[in-house]
Amino acid sequence: MIFQDLKQDVRVSLRNLLRAPLLTLTVVATVGLGIGATTAIFSAVSAAILRPLLYANPEQLVRIYTDAPPNKFPFSVADYLALQSQHTRFAQIAGYTSRPMAYSDGRTAERVRGKAVSWSYFGLLGITPAIGRGFTQADGKPGGPQTVIVSHGFWQQRLGGRPDVLGQRVRLDGSDYEITGVLPQTVGPLEQNEDFFVAAQWETPRRKGPFFITVLGRLRQESDRSAAASELRAINRRIFPLWQTSYQDEKASWGMIDLKEYVVGDVANLAGVALSAVALVWLIACANASNLMVARVTSRHRELAVRAALGASRARVMRYLLAESGLLAIGAAIVGIALASAGVSLLRDLGPRYIPRAREIALGGQTAWLLAALTAASALLFGLVPALQGTGRTLGAPGNIAESLRSLTGTSTGHVAVRRLRRALVGSQFAVATPLLVVAGLLIGSLNALRHVDLGFDSHNVLTGGILLPSTTYPDATHVMGFWDELQRRVEALPGVSGVAFSDGRPPNDVNNHNNFNLEASPTPPGDLQPVTPWVSVTPEYFRLLGLTLTEGRLFDTRDGVSDAPVVVVDRAWAARFFPNGNALGQRLHEGGCTTCPWTTVVGVVSTVKYTGLDRIERGSVYTPMPARGSRPDAAAAARRVRYLLLRTSIDPAGVMPAVRQVIRDLDPTLPFSSVATIDDLIAESLQIPRSLSLLVASLAAVALLLSIVGIYGVMAYYVQQHSKEISIRLALGGSPADVLRLIVGQGMNVVASGVVVGLLTAFVLARLMSTLLFGVGAADAFTFGAAAILMLAVALIACLVPATRAIGVPPAAVLRNE
């Protein structure tokens, strides 16, 4: 019987909803938007933070690092080899370092992404190649055969997916690597964006440094974390005296964190803001839908009274009303699924550079449960309140049924409760929309501040791209320097090129080397951490090409790249940091922890350039001269590192790009010209995350504001309709239209003002929580809070004025004649 009644309720409800298409479409579209957006953002949060890593027993995996507060940096080869030979609390350790390489198929060359990994890497993570084998200890032996495991995508796209690929050789950086395996299509986050993995062959070093190996460990099941952490500190203390001549920081130790925490990074605030924003829009949509449903139930009180008079119980009528809400929620869920699917596809395609584990984003699992919960909650939020209010007023007592049946005009004393309920719902909408608007304003203000950061140079018409010379093709300094000199000569001769330079880093956040140093004037106390700053190697033309200002001393010249007396140029931020009351010019330092090397002298001070991000406070950068023709033979290795070619053009850089590529192809067709972009492109790319977050929250704030306007307009239109007779009588008796207008508008603005006040208080708390995402704007920025409040009140005033003006514009006689 119950199922038969439910079937009948659904059929009747569907028919009634089809008779009110505008209401049906409004509820389905707005609530569906909230469900879809919330589900899509939650899917990204779930993939990044909530799900376990796609490795065997991921809870046992940790990342091990050098702990030198406030810095946490990778291991050196000396550290890794010592840990590998002395650990007892770990089942296994492994290490890797990023290693992009040039891949050539004999016809074309391109830069591909990859890692150099220890032979134990795949075994530690529990990864078994889909084809072939993993690395063995023999693969990691220095001087042994060079081997590589390729990704599934690399195998398909560049090797044709051939089944006989094992044992074949691929050419990377001018050397042949034997393919021993192909990874499965589904891999963990550390492997998702890589094309290949070569077996690292790390030899015992002569000094401790540089620090470039990311170390992973798998804890033994019986081993607790505190014991493993104690062992790391003990090993570090044992080996410190062995390398003290090259690394003096006695306070530095080794630490570890969960691998998941390392992979995900610091995205909690970013995820929280995005998820909160879409959840607030969903709440506003539900409040708006509830408002519409209250109005619908109110207009049907006589219908409901008739049902009760014919014997329907209150529970039966409520079930009928909830059936309508359920159908609307299902329709909203269908719209939400479509929007969420599109959102998930977009996040998976565009997110890998900005969202951890973006390729794992999907609608299944926890996301499907959230979608179901949002659908059920939506049905209750905009269905239960109107059902309780409507049946309570109409069917709560026998006298109410009779009153509803006698009512012809739709007015009754019960309408006071209806008005209060609808006002409360509208007030809640403004209370929720206001924080969204404030947060959007803060993020937009922060983005605007980032856009106007002083970069310290002229970024207009500067084209850059990276080139790496392989040691097999360029074995000595003569070949290396000959290539760079010829490349510079040919590119300078191209039409439209006004300047050419080289560097191993580029602004605003692409620096490949951070180096420690010890000042002669203020040496670091024994055992303390030496200061570390970006260390950018440049050719003499670099400063003029970017338009850096020389404030003291001189710039590099051609002699500095070959001289045995090392020199550096520093920026103003470096000089102010280390010599706030003196002159940095002529000061000397030892770099890289070397105590026996010749002193390096500061010969110039230039304007400050952003190398570590637009939102970071610059703490100083050091420029060193790039090795040039005539350098010592051992300088060839340094000269072979990735160099960025920088050229300033007098025309659009896009017009010069093909000619530059052709020059490189003519010199060496096996060399890829990679990471090609203008400096303006790099700046825009560095703003992508704050821009995307600002756009998302601003769009949601606009939707919330629109829904709130619709809500207050609906309440005021309902108020005017219910009081049309009273308004006409006031006007007929000589009442001032302005006084009546103030009375009507005041009713609506009281509701709005209370919601805005609550919203501002909520926004103050939210802004404090998201303060780490702001730049150049305070979390309690008075202008943003004031502007948001004024905007909310202004648009609400317009929404209230429209029905009020319409009401006083109707002749009183016409209204009274129709009553």
Secondary structure by P-SEA (a helix, b strand, c coil): caaaaaaaaaaaaaaaaaacaaaaaaaaaaaaaaaaaaaaaaaaaaacccccccccccccbbbbbbccccbbbbbcaaaaaaaaacccccccccbbbbbbbbbbcccbbbbbbbbbcccccccccccccccccccccccccccccccccccaaaaacccccccccccbbbbcccbbbbbccccccccccccccccccccccccccccccccccbbbbbccccccaaaaaaaaaaaaaaacccccccccccccccccccaaaaaaccaaaaaaaaaaaaaaaaaaaaaaaaaaaaaaaaaaaaaaaaaaaacccaaaaaaaaaaaaaaaaaaaaaaaaaaaaaaaaaaaacccccccccccccccaaaaaaaaaaaaaaaaaccaaaaaaaaaaacccaaaaaaaaacccccccaaaaaaaaaaaaaaaaaaaaaaaaaaaaaaaaaaaaaaaccccccccccccbbbbbbccccccaaaaaaaaaaaaaaaaacccccccccccccccccccbbbbbbbccccccccccccccbbbbbcccccccccccccccccccccccccccccccccaaaaaacccccccccbbbbccccccccbbbbcccccccccccccccccbbbbbbccccccccccccccccbbbbbbbbccccccaaaaaaaaaaaacccccccccccaaaaaaaaaaaaaaaaaaaaaaaaaaaaaaaaaaaaaaaaaaaaaaaaaaaaaaacccaaaaaaaaaaaaaaaaaaaaaaaaaaaaaaaaaacccccccccccaaaaaaaaaaaaaaaaaaaaaaaaaaaaccaaaaaaac
